[in-house]
Amino acid sequence: MKKTWLLVALLLLPFSLAAKTTTIYHTSDVHGFFYPKNGQGGFAALAAVIKDGPKSYLLLDSGDFANGTVETRNSQGLKGVQMMNRMSYDAATIGNHEFDFKGEGVAPLLANAQFAVLAANFFETATGKYPPSVLPYKIFDENGVKVAVIGLANREPTNPSKLYTYGKPLAALEKALKEVEAKDPNFVVVLVHDSLKDEKHGTKDYVAQIGRKFGGRVHVVLGGHAHNIFQNEYIGGTLFVESGCYLQNVSRISVETDDETGQFVSAKSELIPLIIAKTGEDEEMKTYADSLREPGVDEVVGEASEKMSRLPQQDDRQDAPLNDWIADIVRDYSGAQIAIHNNGGTRVDMQKGPVTKRDLIDIHPFDNTITLVTVDGKFLKKFIKTSFAPNSLYTYSGLTITYKQNKKGKIKILKILVDGKPVENRKKYTIATNSYIAGGGSEGWMFKKISDKDKKLAGNKTIRDLMEEALRKGPVVPPQTGRILRK
């Protein structure tokens, strides 16, 4: 029996020796979070992980690197690019938040990037060609393995611009693949700023279609945008990976190719949490990141009596303490009957204890003011119903919702009350929401149907201004949840 097993082992040995491993590190939706929060994350930790791994690797990012913290906001995204340059990223694609500084702000980001910016579906309107510094794909030679990386940009920029246009992602991928395959790579990676599952943005299932339509031709898809974490998801034999957000984690993908034939064998991934106590920090990268810190933002402006989470804390309700609090201060400031806050605008939790200006920027990095919108009850009912995807995209002040959810996740609205009274179809209601949503941005698309004459500014203060004012009045207490209640 021992001789039989020895023979099997000897027969298998040449095959195991013939495999070559290519390592890829993946990040997405970093949003300018250069530094750790609560002992986790940051570029110094990422650098430590990479330094401790294989000497040959690719470092790729799926976009949204240009804005989200005070450092990126005040530099119009350039510090985000500088940080990626210092980390020696190999390639990134274009996210929606690369447009936070409008279309005119995109070109400086592209021009300063020392990594390949890949977007096969992204074009200049004036020329119909790829913008300077943008490529549809790039082929990298990693230790003798030819890795083709194709990029697909997100098609819903935060600030739409007439300077750029977008092609259909699957058609753009087909075209790029044909060009790539003529160059005989060992395997193909698609870098995309969209998600395999996106309840917030309602993205159609084209990301999964990459596996169904191009399985065997595309071997790895690295996604983002929805801030999801996916590891070792396979569709049509294609590996799908998403790495979360805010540089809390990094994904390490291992791709096996046959050392003799060069053919793709397999791909797998693992999520590495960037917990400082485990990873440590690279001192050189930490020093560089610290040199980019904005002055004057670490001033304490108030105190939170308890942690306020941006996520629901009970199974039977979909509102969360931090979002409720923001909706309340918006309503108080505006004098509206109802305040609507988009949950996606709240980026991180408010921790218990002292709260700084930096913390407020991390929580809500956008400079949106408050807009008053007049709608009828029929619009309000439809807006609320369509905001479940199936989780509510919004939190409300002055309004409560009772709903049911079946086993398939379908929502049935049972009751909507404004100031304790049922919503009436023909009655007019005044809503306060941030200017981005009121203008129809992202999940606020229904507001595009409201005439401009029914919209007006509530004042010049931003949501962040209102948070700071509330904190300066004394320690804030989490409001009671239960405004969106499941029966």
C-alpha positions as CSV (number, residue, x, y, z in Angstrom):
1,M,0.0,0.0,0.0
2,K,2.9,2.4,0.9
3,K,4.5,1.7,-2.5
4,T,1.2,2.5,-4.3
5,W,0.9,5.9,-2.5
6,L,4.5,6.7,-3.2
7,L,4.0,6.0,-6.9
8,V,0.9,8.3,-7.0
9,A,2.9,11.0,-5.2
10,L,5.7,10.8,-7.7
11,L,3.3,11.0,-10.6
12,L,1.6,14.1,-9.2
13,L,4.9,15.8,-8.3
14,P,5.8,17.1,-11.8
15,F,2.3,18.7,-12.2
16,S,2.6,20.5,-8.8
17,L,6.0,21.8,-9.7
18,A,4.8,23.0,-13.1
19,A,2.4,25.6,-11.6
20,K,3.4,29.2,-11.4
21,T,1.6,31.6,-9.0
22,T,1.0,35.3,-9.9
23,T,-0.1,37.5,-6.9
24,I,-2.5,40.4,-7.3
25,Y,-3.4,42.9,-4.5
26,H,-6.8,44.6,-4.9
27,T,-8.3,47.7,-3.3
28,S,-11.4,49.8,-4.2
29,D,-13.3,52.8,-2.9
30,V,-10.4,54.0,-0.8
31,H,-12.0,57.5,-0.8
32,G,-8.9,59.2,0.7
33,F,-8.7,57.1,3.9
34,F,-4.9,57.3,4.1
35,Y,-4.8,56.6,7.8
36,P,-6.1,53.9,10.2
37,K,-9.4,54.3,12.0
38,N,-9.9,52.5,15.3
39,G,-6.8,50.5,14.8
40,Q,-7.5,49.3,11.2
41,G,-6.7,50.4,7.7
42,G,-4.4,52.9,6.0
43,F,-1.6,52.8,3.4
44,A,1.2,52.2,5.9
45,A,-0.6,48.9,6.9
46,L,-1.1,48.0,3.2
47,A,2.6,48.6,2.5
48,A,3.5,46.4,5.4
49,V,1.3,43.5,4.1
50,I,2.8,43.9,0.6
51,K,6.3,44.0,1.8
52,D,5.8,40.8,3.7
53,G,4.5,39.0,0.6
54,P,5.9,37.9,-2.7
55,K,8.4,40.2,-4.3
56,S,6.6,40.1,-7.7
57,Y,3.0,41.3,-7.7
58,L,0.4,43.6,-9.3
59,L,-1.4,46.3,-7.2
60,L,-4.7,47.3,-8.7
61,D,-7.6,49.6,-7.7
62,S,-11.2,49.7,-8.9
63,G,-11.7,53.4,-8.5
64,D,-13.1,56.1,-6.2
65,F,-9.7,57.2,-5.0
66,A,-10.2,60.9,-5.6
67,N,-12.5,62.1,-2.8
68,G,-13.9,61.2,0.6
69,T,-11.6,62.8,3.2
70,V,-10.3,66.3,3.9
71,E,-7.0,65.5,2.3
72,T,-8.5,64.5,-1.0
73,R,-11.2,67.1,-1.0
74,N,-8.9,70.1,-0.4
75,S,-6.4,68.9,-3.0
76,Q,-9.2,68.1,-5.5
77,G,-8.1,64.5,-5.5
78,L,-4.5,65.0,-6.2
79,K,-3.3,63.7,-2.8
80,G,-5.2,60.5,-3.6
81,V,-3.2,60.2,-6.8
82,Q,0.1,61.1,-5.0
83,M,-0.5,58.4,-2.4
84,M,-1.2,55.8,-5.1
85,N,1.9,56.9,-6.9
86,R,4.0,56.4,-3.8
87,M,2.5,53.0,-3.3
88,S,3.5,52.1,-6.8
89,Y,0.0,51.0,-8.0
90,D,0.1,49.4,-11.4
91,A,-3.3,50.3,-12.6
92,A,-6.7,51.7,-11.6
93,T,-10.1,52.4,-13.3
94,I,-12.3,55.4,-13.0
95,G,-15.0,55.6,-10.4
96,N,-18.0,58.0,-10.1
97,H,-16.3,60.0,-7.4
98,E,-13.4,60.9,-9.7
99,F,-15.9,63.5,-10.9
100,D,-16.5,65.1,-7.5
101,F,-14.6,68.1,-8.8
102,K,-16.6,68.2,-12.0
103,G,-15.4,67.2,-15.5
104,E,-12.7,69.8,-15.5
105,G,-11.2,68.2,-12.4
106,V,-10.7,64.8,-14.1
107,A,-7.8,65.7,-16.5
108,P,-5.4,66.8,-13.7
109,L,-5.9,63.4,-11.9
110,L,-5.2,61.5,-15.1
111,A,-2.2,63.6,-15.9
112,N,-0.6,63.1,-12.5
113,A,-1.2,59.4,-12.3
114,Q,2.0,57.4,-12.6
115,F,-0.1,54.2,-12.8
116,A,-2.1,53.1,-15.8
117,V,-5.6,54.5,-15.8
118,L,-7.7,51.8,-17.6
119,A,-11.2,52.4,-19.0
120,A,-12.2,50.7,-22.3
121,N,-15.6,52.4,-22.2
122,F,-14.5,56.0,-21.5
123,F,-14.1,58.7,-24.2
124,E,-13.6,62.4,-24.9
125,T,-16.8,63.8,-26.3
126,A,-14.9,66.2,-28.6
127,T,-12.7,63.5,-30.2
128,G,-14.5,60.2,-29.6
129,K,-11.1,58.9,-28.5
130,Y,-9.7,57.8,-25.2
131,P,-8.6,60.9,-23.1
132,P,-4.9,61.5,-22.7
133,S,-3.4,59.1,-20.1
134,V,-6.3,56.6,-20.4
135,L,-5.9,53.2,-22.0
136,P,-8.5,50.5,-22.6
137,Y,-6.1,47.8,-21.3
138,K,-2.5,47.1,-20.4
139,I,-0.5,43.9,-20.5
140,F,2.0,43.4,-17.6
141,D,4.8,41.0,-17.5
142,E,5.0,39.5,-13.9
143,N,7.9,37.1,-13.6
144,G,7.4,35.9,-17.1
145,V,3.6,35.7,-16.9
146,K,1.7,38.0,-19.3
147,V,-1.3,39.5,-17.4
148,A,-3.8,41.5,-19.4
149,V,-5.8,44.0,-17.3
150,I,-8.9,45.7,-18.9
151,G,-10.6,48.6,-17.3
152,L,-14.3,49.5,-17.2
153,A,-15.3,53.0,-15.8
154,N,-18.4,53.6,-13.9
155,R,-21.0,55.4,-16.1
156,E,-22.8,57.4,-13.4
157,P,-20.4,60.2,-12.4
158,T,-21.3,62.3,-9.3
159,N,-21.2,65.4,-11.5
160,P,-22.1,64.5,-15.1
161,S,-19.9,66.3,-17.6
162,K,-20.3,67.0,-21.3
163,L,-16.6,66.6,-21.7
164,Y,-16.8,62.8,-21.5
165,T,-19.0,60.0,-22.9
166,Y,-19.3,56.3,-22.1
167,G,-19.7,53.2,-24.1
168,K,-21.7,50.1,-23.1
169,P,-19.4,48.1,-20.8
170,L,-19.9,44.6,-22.3
171,A,-19.4,45.9,-25.9
172,A,-16.3,47.8,-24.8
173,L,-15.0,44.6,-23.1
174,E,-15.6,42.5,-26.2
175,K,-13.6,44.9,-28.3
176,A,-10.8,45.1,-25.8
177,L,-10.7,41.4,-25.4
178,K,-10.3,40.8,-29.1
179,E,-7.3,43.1,-29.2
180,V,-5.8,41.6,-26.0
181,E,-6.2,38.0,-27.2
182,A,-4.2,38.8,-30.3
183,K,-1.3,39.4,-27.9
184,D,-1.7,36.0,-26.3
185,P,-1.7,36.8,-22.6
186,N,-1.6,34.0,-20.0
187,F,-4.8,35.3,-18.3
188,V,-7.1,38.3,-18.3
189,V,-8.3,40.5,-15.4
190,V,-11.1,43.0,-15.7
191,L,-11.0,46.0,-13.3
192,V,-14.4,47.6,-12.9
193,H,-16.1,50.2,-10.8
194,D,-19.4,48.4,-10.5
195,S,-20.5,45.6,-8.3
196,L,-21.7,42.0,-8.6
197,K,-24.6,43.0,-6.3
198,D,-25.6,46.6,-5.9
199,E,-28.8,47.2,-3.9
200,K,-28.0,50.9,-3.4
201,H,-27.4,52.0,-7.0
202,G,-29.6,49.6,-8.8
203,T,-26.9,48.5,-11.2
204,K,-28.1,46.1,-13.8
205,D,-26.6,42.7,-13.7
206,Y,-23.9,43.4,-16.3
207,V,-21.0,42.6,-13.9
208,A,-22.2,39.0,-13.5
209,Q,-22.7,38.9,-17.3
210,I,-19.0,39.1,-17.7
211,G,-18.7,35.6,-16.2
212,R,-21.7,34.3,-18.2
213,K,-20.6,35.8,-21.5
214,F,-16.8,35.8,-21.3
215,G,-16.1,32.8,-19.0
216,G,-12.9,31.1,-20.1
217,R,-11.8,34.4,-21.7
218,V,-11.9,36.6,-18.6
219,H,-10.4,34.9,-15.6
220,V,-10.7,37.4,-12.8
221,V,-13.1,40.4,-12.2
222,L,-12.2,42.9,-9.6
223,G,-15.2,45.2,-8.7
224,G,-16.2,48.0,-6.4
225,H,-18.7,50.9,-6.1
226,A,-21.2,49.3,-3.7
227,H,-18.6,48.8,-0.9
228,N,-19.3,45.1,-0.8
229,I,-16.9,42.3,0.1
230,F,-16.9,39.2,-2.1
231,Q,-14.3,36.5,-2.0
232,N,-14.1,33.4,-4.2
233,E,-17.3,34.0,-6.0
234,Y,-17.3,32.1,-9.4
235,I,-19.6,32.6,-12.4
236,G,-18.8,30.7,-15.6
237,G,-15.5,29.8,-14.1
238,T,-14.6,33.5,-13.6
239,L,-13.4,34.6,-10.2
240,F,-15.2,37.7,-8.8
241,V,-13.6,39.7,-6.0
242,E,-14.7,42.9,-4.2
243,S,-12.6,44.3,-1.3
244,G,-14.9,46.7,0.6
245,C,-14.0,50.3,1.2
246,Y,-12.0,52.9,3.0
247,L,-8.8,50.8,2.9
248,Q,-9.9,48.6,5.8
249,N,-8.9,45.5,3.9
250,V,-7.0,44.3,0.9
251,S,-7.7,41.3,-1.3
252,R,-4.9,39.0,-2.3
253,I,-5.6,37.0,-5.5
254,S,-3.5,34.1,-6.4
255,V,-3.6,33.0,-10.0
256,E,-2.0,29.7,-11.1
257,T,-0.7,29.1,-14.6
258,D,0.9,26.1,-16.1
259,D,4.7,26.7,-16.2
260,E,5.1,24.8,-19.4
261,T,2.1,25.7,-21.5
262,G,1.4,29.1,-19.8
263,Q,-2.3,28.3,-19.7
264,F,-4.5,29.5,-16.9
265,V,-5.2,26.8,-14.3
266,S,-7.0,28.4,-11.4
267,A,-7.6,31.6,-9.3
268,K,-8.6,32.1,-5.7
269,S,-8.7,35.1,-3.3
270,E,-8.4,35.9,0.4
271,L,-9.4,39.0,2.3
272,I,-6.6,40.5,4.5
273,P,-8.0,42.8,7.2
274,L,-5.5,45.7,7.7
275,I,-5.6,45.4,11.5
276,I,-2.5,47.3,12.7
277,A,-1.8,45.0,15.7
278,K,-1.4,42.1,13.2
279,T,0.0,43.8,10.1
280,G,2.1,46.5,11.6
281,E,2.9,49.7,9.6
282,D,5.6,50.5,7.1
283,E,7.4,53.4,8.7
284,E,8.5,55.0,5.4
285,M,4.9,54.9,4.1
286,K,3.5,56.2,7.4
287,T,5.9,59.2,7.3
288,Y,4.9,60.0,3.8
289,A,1.1,59.7,4.5
290,D,1.5,61.9,7.6
291,S,3.2,64.5,5.4
292,L,0.0,64.8,3.5
293,R,-2.2,65.5,6.5
294,E,-4.3,68.7,6.3
295,P,-3.7,71.1,9.2
296,G,-6.5,72.4,11.5
297,V,-8.9,69.5,11.1
298,D,-8.1,67.6,14.2
299,E,-9.8,70.2,16.4
300,V,-12.4,68.7,18.8
301,V,-15.8,70.3,18.2
302,G,-17.9,68.2,20.6
303,E,-18.6,64.9,22.1
304,A,-20.8,61.9,21.4
305,S,-22.2,60.3,24.5
306,E,-22.4,56.9,22.8
307,K,-21.3,55.4,19.5
308,M,-23.8,56.3,16.7
309,S,-23.9,53.7,14.0
310,R,-24.7,54.4,10.4
311,L,-26.2,50.9,10.1
312,P,-29.4,49.5,11.5
313,Q,-29.0,47.9,14.9
314,Q,-32.2,45.8,15.1
315,D,-33.6,43.3,12.7
316,D,-37.1,44.7,12.7
317,R,-36.1,48.3,11.7
318,Q,-34.1,49.8,8.8
319,D,-33.3,53.2,10.3
320,A,-30.0,53.8,12.1
321,P,-29.1,56.2,15.0
322,L,-26.6,58.3,13.1
323,N,-28.8,58.7,10.0
324,D,-31.8,59.5,12.2
325,W,-29.8,62.2,13.9
326,I,-28.7,63.8,10.7
327,A,-32.2,63.8,9.3
328,D,-33.5,65.4,12.5
329,I,-30.9,68.3,12.4
330,V,-31.7,68.9,8.7
331,R,-35.4,69.1,9.5
332,D,-34.9,71.4,12.4
333,Y,-32.7,73.7,10.3
334,S,-35.0,73.8,7.3
335,G,-38.3,74.0,9.0
336,A,-39.7,71.4,6.6
337,Q,-42.4,68.9,7.5
338,I,-40.2,66.0,6.4
339,A,-36.4,65.5,6.1
340,I,-35.0,62.8,3.8
341,H,-31.4,61.7,4.3
342,N,-29.7,59.3,1.9
343,N,-28.0,56.6,3.9
344,G,-25.2,56.3,1.4
345,G,-24.0,59.8,2.2
346,T,-23.1,58.7,5.7
347,R,-19.7,57.1,5.2
348,V,-18.6,56.0,8.7
349,D,-19.9,55.7,12.3
350,M,-19.6,58.5,14.9
351,Q,-17.5,57.0,17.7
352,K,-18.2,57.6,21.4
353,G,-16.1,60.4,22.9
354,P,-14.5,63.5,21.4
355,V,-15.5,64.3,17.8
356,T,-13.2,66.3,15.5
357,K,-13.7,68.2,12.3
358,R,-11.9,65.4,10.6
359,D,-14.4,62.9,12.0
360,L,-17.3,65.0,10.6
361,I,-15.6,65.1,7.1
362,D,-15.1,61.3,7.3
363,I,-18.8,60.9,8.2
364,H,-20.1,63.2,5.4
365,P,-17.3,64.4,3.1
366,F,-19.7,66.2,0.7
367,D,-20.4,70.0,0.7
368,N,-24.1,69.7,-0.1
369,T,-26.4,72.4,1.2
370,I,-30.1,71.8,2.0
371,T,-32.9,72.1,-0.6
372,L,-36.6,72.4,0.1
373,V,-38.8,70.5,-2.3
374,T,-42.6,70.7,-2.6
375,V,-44.2,67.3,-3.6
376,D,-47.6,65.8,-3.4
377,G,-48.5,62.7,-1.4
378,K,-48.6,60.5,-4.5
379,F,-45.0,61.3,-5.3
380,L,-44.0,60.8,-1.7
381,K,-45.6,57.3,-1.6
382,K,-43.9,56.2,-4.8
383,F,-40.6,57.6,-3.7
384,I,-40.6,55.7,-0.4
385,K,-41.7,52.5,-2.1
386,T,-39.0,52.6,-4.8
387,S,-36.4,53.5,-2.2
388,F,-36.5,49.9,-0.8
389,A,-33.9,47.9,-2.8
390,P,-34.9,45.8,-0.7
391,N,-33.2,47.8,2.2
392,S,-34.2,51.4,2.5
393,L,-31.8,53.8,0.8
394,Y,-33.1,56.6,3.0
395,T,-33.8,57.7,6.5
396,Y,-36.7,60.1,7.4
397,S,-37.5,62.7,10.0
398,G,-41.1,63.7,10.6
399,L,-42.3,60.5,8.8
400,T,-42.7,56.9,9.9
401,I,-43.1,53.8,7.7
402,T,-44.5,50.4,8.6
403,Y,-43.8,47.5,6.1
404,K,-43.8,43.8,5.5
405,Q,-41.1,41.8,3.7
406,N,-41.8,38.3,2.2
407,K,-39.2,35.5,2.0
408,K,-38.0,36.7,-1.4
409,G,-37.3,40.2,0.0
410,K,-40.2,41.9,-1.6
411,I,-41.5,44.9,0.3
412,K,-45.1,45.8,1.0
413,I,-45.7,49.2,2.5
414,L,-48.4,49.0,5.1
415,K,-48.5,52.5,6.5
416,I,-46.9,55.9,5.9
417,L,-47.6,58.6,8.5
418,V,-46.5,62.3,8.5
419,D,-46.8,63.8,11.9
420,G,-48.9,60.8,12.9
421,K,-51.4,61.2,10.0
422,P,-51.7,59.1,6.8
423,V,-50.2,60.5,3.7
424,E,-52.8,62.0,1.3
425,N,-52.3,61.7,-2.4
426,R,-53.3,65.2,-3.3
427,K,-51.9,67.0,-0.3
428,K,-48.7,69.0,-0.7
429,Y,-45.7,68.3,1.6
430,T,-42.5,70.2,2.0
431,I,-39.4,68.0,2.1
432,A,-35.8,68.9,3.0
433,T,-33.0,66.9,1.5
434,N,-29.4,67.6,0.5
435,S,-28.8,69.5,-2.8
436,Y,-27.3,66.4,-4.5
437,I,-30.3,64.2,-4.0
438,A,-32.8,67.1,-4.7
439,G,-31.0,67.6,-8.0
440,G,-31.6,64.0,-9.0
441,G,-28.2,62.6,-8.2
442,S,-27.6,58.8,-7.9
443,E,-30.5,57.2,-6.0
444,G,-32.4,60.5,-6.0
445,W,-33.3,60.1,-9.6
446,M,-37.0,60.6,-9.0
447,F,-36.4,64.3,-8.0
448,K,-35.5,65.0,-11.6
449,K,-39.2,64.9,-12.3
450,I,-39.9,67.8,-9.9
451,S,-40.0,71.2,-11.5
452,D,-37.3,73.7,-10.4
453,K,-40.0,76.1,-9.3
454,D,-40.9,73.6,-6.6
455,K,-37.3,73.6,-5.3
456,K,-35.5,76.3,-3.3
457,L,-32.5,76.6,-1.0
458,A,-33.1,76.3,2.7
459,G,-29.9,78.3,3.4
460,N,-26.1,78.2,2.8
461,K,-25.1,75.7,5.6
462,T,-24.0,72.2,4.7
463,I,-24.9,69.0,6.5
464,R,-21.5,69.1,8.1
465,D,-22.0,72.6,9.3
466,L,-25.2,71.5,11.0
467,M,-23.5,68.5,12.6
468,E,-20.8,70.7,14.0
469,E,-23.3,73.2,15.4
470,A,-25.2,70.5,17.1
471,L,-22.1,69.0,18.7
472,R,-20.9,72.4,19.9
473,K,-24.2,72.8,21.9
474,G,-23.3,69.8,24.1
475,P,-22.8,66.0,24.0
476,V,-25.1,64.4,21.4
477,V,-27.3,61.5,22.3
478,P,-28.4,58.8,19.7
479,P,-32.1,59.2,18.8
480,Q,-34.5,56.4,19.3
481,T,-34.9,54.3,16.1
482,G,-38.0,52.7,14.8
483,R,-39.0,55.1,12.0
484,I,-38.9,52.3,9.4
485,L,-40.4,49.4,11.2
486,R,-41.0,45.8,9.9
487,K,-44.1,44.0,11.1
